[in-house]
Amino acid sequence: DFVDTYFANLDVQEEINNKLDEMAEDGTFDAILANYLVICGGNPKAFGVKGDGVTDDTVALQDAIDTLNANGISKLVIPKGEYVINNTLNIPSDFEIEGLEGSVLKYVGDGTGTNATGLKLISVSGEDADNPVQNVYIHGITIDGTGQVYKGGYSMSTPKVTHTNPAYWGITAMWIHFAKNIRIENCNFNDIYGDGIIVHRTTDVILSQNRMDNVGAGNITVNGQTGYDNHGDGICSYFSYNVKMLNNTLVNKRVYQSGDPSAVGKVCGRSGLEFEYASNND
């Protein structure tokens, strides 16, 4: 019985191998794989992304996004790992990014900037109101800013000593600008000096069940003028319509460590959650 079963299995395996050869030759296998990738998404490690917490994966991640998008694959699935990034990841229209449990985008860099040119880690940004980025879904990822050198110091000689008159703006974790139909859900943002999610000149947005821990910044002083109100928010929406914020959690324990004695020890951050106006001209 054992011998008969063994040779019967060999026959079955031969039939399977022959069928796989036929599928490879006539393109059936490629079609099945392509359909699978559209539904289930591509793995960035196929594009040289390491996720080892050390290697800079910025370029490889952008290449994965661009290549999948160019080939009609609308989803990138990021498996467990720490993916070091030091620059912007641009997300195209009709694209989804899913982070599996334990997937972390780990920013490493000085983390300084100005309001106009500050670094945006993830950018969902169209050309203008007539050419928006559309239909983007990002969920399940963590953006960790513990590797950000600048945390609001008076100068770069003391970058981590948060001051009431900081030398620079910080960074923005997610920049949603000239966009439409955007969903950001179940994402975590940790230890970012600057802004968490900014929604600007955008319509139809859902921000749901995201968590911000120590995301915020102080007002910068420029040419002796302080009180800028466009920096240091956990989540902020302005010049935008139909924006829904549901069940987000924002906890900020970052405090001023130097500067105005009356402010030292108090929380550093402008707003946890904010809606601003949309004018008739926008």
C-alpha positions in Angstrom: 0.0 0.0 0.0 2.8 2.4 0.8 4.6 1.8 -2.5 1.4 2.2 -4.5 0.6 5.5 -2.7 4.1 6.7 -3.3 4.0 6.2 -7.1 0.4 7.5 -7.3 1.6 10.7 -5.6 4.5 10.9 -8.2 1.9 10.8 -11.0 -0.1 13.6 -9.4 2.9 15.7 -8.9 3.9 15.2 -12.5 0.4 16.4 -13.6 0.7 19.4 -11.4 4.1 20.3 -12.8 2.8 19.9 -16.4 -0.2 22.1 -15.6 2.0 24.8 -14.1 4.3 24.7 -17.2 1.2 25.2 -19.4 0.0 28.1 -17.3 3.4 29.8 -17.4 3.6 29.4 -21.2 0.1 30.6 -22.0 0.2 33.6 -19.6 -2.4 32.3 -17.2 0.0 32.3 -14.3 1.0 35.9 -14.9 -2.6 36.9 -15.1 -3.4 35.2 -11.8 -0.4 36.8 -10.1 -1.3 40.3 -11.4 -4.9 40.0 -10.2 -3.6 38.8 -6.8 -1.3 41.8 -6.5 -4.1 44.2 -7.4 -6.3 42.8 -4.7 -3.8 42.0 -2.0 -1.0 44.4 -2.8 2.7 44.3 -3.3 5.4 43.7 -0.7 8.1 46.5 -0.6 10.8 44.0 0.2 10.6 42.8 -3.4 12.0 46.2 -4.3 15.0 46.1 -2.0 13.3 47.6 1.0 15.0 46.3 4.2 12.9 47.3 7.2 15.8 46.5 9.5 15.8 49.8 11.4 19.2 50.8 10.1 19.1 51.0 6.3 17.7 54.1 4.7 14.6 52.8 2.9 13.3 56.1 1.5 14.3 55.7 -2.1 13.4 52.0 -2.2 9.9 52.6 -0.7 9.2 55.4 -3.2 10.4 53.1 -6.0 8.0 50.4 -4.8 5.1 52.9 -4.7 5.9 54.3 -8.2 6.5 50.9 -9.8 3.3 49.3 -8.4 1.3 52.3 -9.4 2.7 52.3 -12.9 1.8 48.7 -13.4 -1.8 49.1 -12.2 -1.2 47.6 -8.8 -3.0 49.9 -6.4 -1.9 48.7 -3.0 1.4 48.5 -1.0 1.4 46.2 2.0 4.1 47.0 4.6 5.0 44.0 6.7 6.4 44.1 10.3 9.7 46.0 10.6 11.3 49.4 11.1 11.6 51.3 7.8 14.0 54.2 8.1 13.0 57.3 6.0 14.6 60.7 5.8 12.6 62.4 3.1 9.2 62.7 1.6 7.1 59.7 0.3 4.7 60.9 -2.4 1.5 59.0 -2.7 -0.4 58.9 -6.0 -4.1 58.8 -6.8 -6.1 55.5 -6.5 -3.6 54.0 -4.1 -3.7 52.2 -0.7 -1.0 51.7 1.9 -1.7 49.1 4.5 0.7 48.6 7.4 0.6 45.2 9.0 1.0 44.9 12.8 4.5 46.1 13.8 5.2 48.1 10.7 6.9 51.4 11.6 8.1 54.2 9.4 11.1 55.5 11.4 12.1 59.1 10.6 15.8 59.8 11.1 17.1 63.3 10.3 17.6 66.8 11.7 13.9 67.5 11.4 14.1 71.3 10.9 12.3 73.5 8.4 10.3 76.6 7.7 6.5 76.8 7.4 6.8 77.0 3.6 9.4 74.3 3.1 9.3 72.1 6.2 9.7 68.4 5.5 6.5 66.4 4.9 7.1 62.7 5.6 4.0 61.4 3.7 2.6 63.7 1.1 -0.8 63.3 -0.6 -0.6 66.4 -2.7 -2.1 67.4 -6.0 -1.0 70.1 -8.4 -3.9 72.4 -7.8 -7.6 72.4 -7.1 -8.4 71.2 -10.6 -5.8 68.4 -10.4 -6.1 66.8 -7.0 -4.7 63.5 -5.8 -7.8 61.3 -5.3 -8.9 58.1 -3.6 -6.0 57.4 -1.2 -6.4 55.1 1.8 -3.6 54.8 4.4 -4.1 52.6 7.4 -2.3 50.6 10.0 1.1 52.3 9.9 3.1 53.9 12.7 5.3 57.0 12.1 7.9 57.3 14.7 9.9 60.5 15.2 12.2 59.6 18.0 15.1 59.8 15.5 14.3 63.5 14.8 17.3 65.4 16.1 15.5 68.8 16.4 12.8 69.0 19.1 12.4 72.8 19.3 15.7 74.0 20.7 16.7 77.7 20.7 19.6 76.7 18.3 21.1 73.5 16.9 23.6 73.5 19.7 20.8 72.4 22.0 18.3 70.9 19.5 16.4 68.7 22.0 16.0 71.3 24.7 12.5 72.6 23.8 12.5 76.4 24.0 9.7 79.0 24.0 11.3 80.7 21.0 12.4 77.8 18.9 14.9 78.3 16.1 13.0 76.3 13.4 9.7 74.8 12.5 9.6 71.0 12.8 8.2 68.5 10.3 4.8 67.3 9.2 4.1 63.6 9.4 1.2 63.6 6.8 0.5 66.5 4.4 -2.9 66.3 2.6 -3.0 69.1 0.1 -5.2 69.6 -3.0 -6.7 66.2 -2.6 -10.1 64.5 -2.6 -11.6 61.4 -1.0 -8.8 60.6 1.4 -9.0 58.2 4.4 -6.4 57.9 7.1 -7.3 55.3 9.7 -5.7 53.4 12.6 -2.3 55.1 12.3 0.0 56.0 15.1 2.2 59.1 15.3 4.9 59.2 18.0 7.3 61.9 19.3 7.1 64.3 16.3 8.2 67.9 16.8 5.9 69.7 14.4 2.5 68.6 13.0 0.8 65.3 12.8 -1.8 65.4 10.1 -2.5 68.7 8.1 -5.5 68.8 5.7 -5.3 71.8 3.4 -7.5 72.8 0.4 -9.0 69.3 0.4 -12.5 67.8 0.2 -14.0 64.5 1.5 -11.6 63.3 4.2 -12.1 60.8 7.0 -9.5 60.7 9.8 -10.5 57.9 12.1 -9.0 56.1 15.1 -5.6 57.6 14.7 -3.4 58.2 17.8 -0.9 61.0 18.4 1.6 60.8 21.2 3.7 63.9 21.8 3.0 65.5 18.5 3.1 69.3 18.6 5.4 72.3 18.5 5.9 75.8 19.9 5.3 79.1 18.0 8.4 80.2 16.2 9.7 83.8 16.3 10.6 85.4 13.0 12.1 88.9 12.8 11.0 89.5 16.4 7.4 88.5 15.7 5.9 85.6 17.4 2.4 84.1 17.7 2.3 82.2 14.4 -0.8 80.1 14.4 0.0 77.7 11.6 2.3 75.3 13.3 2.4 72.7 16.1 -0.9 70.9 15.7 -1.7 67.3 16.2 -4.5 67.3 13.6 -5.5 70.4 11.7 -7.9 71.0 8.8 -8.2 74.4 7.1 -9.5 75.7 3.7 -11.1 72.2 3.4 -14.6 70.8 3.2 -16.4 67.7 4.4 -13.7 66.6 6.8 -14.7 64.0 9.4 -12.6 63.4 12.5 -13.8 60.3 14.4 -12.4 58.7 17.5 -8.9 60.0 17.3 -6.7 60.1 20.4 -4.2 62.9 21.1 -1.9 62.9 24.1 0.8 65.6 24.3 3.2 65.6 27.3 6.0 67.5 25.6 6.9 70.6 27.8 9.0 73.7 27.4 12.4 73.1 29.0 13.9 76.5 28.5 13.1 80.1 27.6 10.3 82.1 29.2 10.4 81.1 32.9 6.6 81.4 33.1 6.2 78.8 30.4 8.9 76.3 31.4 7.3 73.1 32.5 4.1 73.8 30.6 2.9 71.8 27.6 4.5 72.7 24.2 2.0 72.5 21.4 -0.6 74.8 19.8 -3.6 72.6 19.3 -4.3 68.9 19.6 -7.3 69.0 17.3 -8.4 71.9 15.2 -10.8 73.0 12.4 -10.3 76.3 10.7 -12.4 78.1 8.3 -12.9 77.6 4.5 -13.3 81.0 2.8 -15.8 81.7 0.0 -12.9 81.9 -2.5 -11.5 78.4 -1.8 
